[in-house]
Amino acid sequence: MTILLAGLSTSSSASDIVGSGGIGARGGTLLFTQDAQIKEDAQPRLSGDAVFSYVWSDHLTFDVTVGYGWNRLTTGDTNYYVVTATPLTLGARFFLRDGRSWRPYVAGGGGMYVWSILTRDLGAAKDPLTFERLRRARPGMHGLLGVERRMGKHISMTGDLGYHYIFAEDTDNFPSGFNGNKAYAQARLGVTFYFSLSERIDTGLPE
């Protein structure tokens, strides 16, 4: 009985899932903080991310993230109603505190970000001088501070704060505005489910 209780009270360690993959979801909110016109009028709204992970070692996990987030623009002009960001990024998380249930981490990475300014009808807005659509895919980078709570061998919960910077300056195509670099701060909560990438299925057939 003592042995059983000891086993139940022992938390899963990071080494349990080294070499495993993970599928996760993150939900939260973001606020745009760059580009003068966006920063002045942006109101925070919801964001969501799908995260595909690979646990490289006890301390290092790689993540591929696909997401979407938006802010309401309070300009009063229905031609510029919403600003959005759709990231596709590769990042790495470095974990501290070996063998603990709660493990803080720092993370960073980069990738491509699709940003857009939408009208009230949710179509892409246009610059009134060049008639270029206010939507572009541009490179960017991000940093995160967070914590992970291991709930068991195959599941963990996360919470993090991040900052994303998009190299989006383009005064030639968008001389009328919304032409600076973009950035946003983001807060998220999430869950990740881990699965083995190396275990073989026993079919009962001879090798």
C-alpha positions as CSV (number, residue, x, y, z in Angstrom):
1,M,0.0,0.0,0.0
2,T,2.9,2.4,0.9
3,I,4.5,1.7,-2.4
4,L,1.3,2.4,-4.3
5,L,0.8,5.7,-2.6
6,A,4.4,6.7,-3.2
7,G,3.9,5.9,-6.9
8,L,0.7,8.0,-7.1
9,S,2.4,11.0,-5.4
10,T,5.4,11.0,-7.8
11,S,5.0,13.5,-10.6
12,S,5.9,12.6,-14.1
13,S,9.4,13.9,-15.1
14,A,10.4,15.5,-18.3
15,S,12.5,12.5,-19.2
16,D,9.3,10.5,-19.5
17,I,8.4,12.2,-22.8
18,V,11.8,12.9,-24.3
19,G,11.5,11.9,-28.0
20,S,7.7,12.3,-28.0
21,G,5.6,14.5,-30.1
22,G,2.8,16.7,-28.9
23,I,-0.4,18.3,-30.2
24,G,-1.7,21.3,-28.3
25,A,-4.1,24.2,-28.3
26,R,-3.7,27.7,-26.9
27,G,-6.3,30.3,-26.3
28,G,-6.0,33.9,-25.1
29,T,-6.0,37.5,-26.1
30,L,-3.6,39.9,-27.9
31,L,-3.1,43.6,-28.3
32,F,-1.3,45.3,-31.2
33,T,1.3,47.7,-30.0
34,Q,3.1,48.9,-33.1
35,D,2.2,50.9,-36.3
36,A,1.0,54.3,-35.2
37,Q,-2.5,54.1,-36.7
38,I,-3.1,50.5,-35.3
39,K,-1.7,51.2,-31.9
40,E,-3.9,54.2,-31.4
41,D,-7.2,52.5,-32.2
42,A,-6.7,48.8,-31.4
43,Q,-8.9,47.1,-28.9
44,P,-7.9,43.6,-27.6
45,R,-9.8,40.5,-28.8
46,L,-9.4,36.8,-28.8
47,S,-6.6,34.7,-30.3
48,G,-6.1,31.0,-30.8
49,D,-3.1,28.7,-31.8
50,A,-2.5,25.1,-32.7
51,V,0.9,23.9,-31.5
52,F,2.8,20.9,-32.8
53,S,5.7,20.0,-30.4
54,Y,8.8,17.7,-30.3
55,V,10.5,17.1,-27.0
56,W,14.2,17.1,-27.8
57,S,15.5,16.8,-24.3
58,D,14.6,17.4,-20.6
59,H,15.2,21.1,-21.2
60,L,14.4,21.7,-24.8
61,T,11.2,21.4,-26.8
62,F,10.6,22.6,-30.4
63,D,7.2,24.0,-31.4
64,V,5.5,24.7,-34.8
65,T,2.6,27.1,-34.2
66,V,-0.2,28.1,-36.5
67,G,-2.6,30.7,-35.1
68,Y,-5.0,33.6,-35.6
69,G,-5.8,36.7,-33.6
70,W,-7.5,40.0,-34.2
71,N,-8.2,43.4,-32.7
72,R,-11.1,45.8,-33.3
73,L,-10.1,49.2,-34.7
74,T,-12.1,52.0,-33.2
75,T,-11.4,54.5,-36.0
76,G,-15.1,55.1,-36.8
77,D,-14.3,54.3,-40.4
78,T,-15.9,51.1,-41.6
79,N,-13.2,50.8,-44.3
80,Y,-10.7,50.0,-41.5
81,Y,-12.6,47.9,-39.0
82,V,-10.4,45.0,-37.9
83,V,-6.6,44.2,-37.8
84,T,-5.6,40.5,-37.9
85,A,-2.5,38.4,-37.5
86,T,-2.0,34.8,-38.7
87,P,1.4,33.4,-37.6
88,L,3.2,30.3,-38.8
89,T,6.3,30.1,-36.6
90,L,9.0,27.7,-35.5
91,G,10.2,28.2,-31.9
92,A,12.1,26.5,-29.1
93,R,11.3,26.4,-25.3
94,F,14.0,26.1,-22.7
95,F,12.8,24.6,-19.4
96,L,14.1,25.2,-15.9
97,R,13.6,23.2,-12.6
98,D,14.3,19.6,-13.5
99,G,11.9,17.0,-12.0
100,R,9.3,19.5,-10.8
101,S,5.6,19.5,-11.7
102,W,5.7,23.3,-12.4
103,R,8.5,24.2,-14.8
104,P,9.1,27.8,-16.0
105,Y,10.4,28.3,-19.5
106,V,11.7,30.9,-21.9
107,A,11.2,30.7,-25.6
108,G,11.9,32.3,-28.9
109,G,11.6,31.8,-32.6
110,G,10.5,33.2,-35.9
111,G,8.5,32.6,-39.0
112,M,6.0,34.2,-41.3
113,Y,3.1,36.4,-40.3
114,V,0.1,37.3,-42.4
115,W,-1.3,40.6,-41.3
116,S,-4.4,42.3,-42.7
117,I,-6.7,45.3,-42.3
118,L,-10.3,44.3,-42.9
119,T,-13.4,46.4,-43.7
120,R,-16.7,46.0,-41.8
121,D,-17.6,43.4,-44.4
122,L,-14.4,41.5,-43.4
123,G,-12.8,41.9,-46.8
124,A,-9.3,43.2,-47.2
125,A,-9.2,47.0,-47.1
126,K,-7.3,48.9,-49.8
127,D,-4.9,51.9,-49.8
128,P,-6.9,54.7,-51.5
129,L,-3.9,55.9,-53.6
130,T,-2.4,52.6,-54.8
131,F,-5.4,50.3,-54.5
132,E,-3.1,47.7,-52.9
133,R,-4.9,45.4,-50.5
134,L,-3.8,45.9,-46.9
135,R,-2.7,42.3,-46.5
136,R,0.8,40.9,-46.6
137,A,2.9,37.9,-45.5
138,R,6.0,39.1,-43.8
139,P,8.8,37.6,-41.6
140,G,8.8,38.2,-37.9
141,M,10.1,36.9,-34.6
142,H,8.8,36.3,-31.1
143,G,9.8,35.7,-27.4
144,L,7.8,34.0,-24.6
145,L,7.9,33.6,-20.9
146,G,5.8,30.9,-19.5
147,V,5.2,28.0,-17.2
148,E,4.2,24.4,-17.8
149,R,2.3,22.1,-15.3
150,R,2.7,18.4,-15.9
151,M,-0.7,16.7,-15.2
152,G,0.5,13.2,-16.1
153,K,2.8,11.4,-18.5
154,H,0.8,12.4,-21.6
155,I,-0.7,15.8,-20.8
156,S,0.4,19.2,-19.6
157,M,-1.1,22.7,-19.1
158,T,0.7,25.9,-20.1
159,G,0.4,29.6,-19.5
160,D,2.6,32.2,-21.2
161,L,3.1,35.8,-22.1
162,G,4.6,36.6,-25.5
163,Y,5.6,39.5,-27.8
164,H,5.6,39.2,-31.6
165,Y,7.3,41.6,-34.0
166,I,6.5,41.7,-37.7
167,F,8.8,43.3,-40.2
168,A,6.0,44.9,-42.2
169,E,7.1,48.4,-43.1
170,D,6.0,49.3,-46.6
171,T,5.5,52.9,-47.4
172,D,5.6,52.4,-51.2
173,N,2.5,50.2,-51.5
174,F,0.7,51.8,-48.5
175,P,1.5,55.5,-48.6
176,S,-1.9,56.4,-47.0
177,G,-1.2,54.6,-43.7
178,F,-0.9,51.3,-41.9
179,N,2.6,51.1,-43.4
180,G,4.8,50.5,-40.3
181,N,6.2,47.5,-38.7
182,K,3.6,45.5,-36.7
183,A,3.8,44.0,-33.2
184,Y,1.5,42.6,-30.6
185,A,1.6,41.3,-27.0
186,Q,-0.2,38.1,-26.2
187,A,-1.4,36.2,-23.2
188,R,-2.4,32.5,-23.5
189,L,-3.5,29.4,-21.6
190,G,-3.2,26.0,-23.2
191,V,-3.0,22.2,-23.1
192,T,-0.7,19.7,-24.8
193,F,-1.2,16.0,-25.4
194,Y,1.9,13.9,-25.9
195,F,2.4,10.8,-27.9
196,S,5.3,8.5,-28.6
197,L,7.1,8.7,-31.9
198,S,9.1,5.5,-31.3
199,E,6.9,2.9,-29.7
200,R,6.2,0.0,-32.1
201,I,2.8,-1.6,-32.3
202,D,2.8,-5.3,-31.3
203,T,0.9,-7.1,-34.2
204,G,1.6,-10.6,-32.9
205,L,3.4,-11.4,-36.2
206,P,7.0,-12.7,-36.2
207,E,9.7,-10.2,-36.8
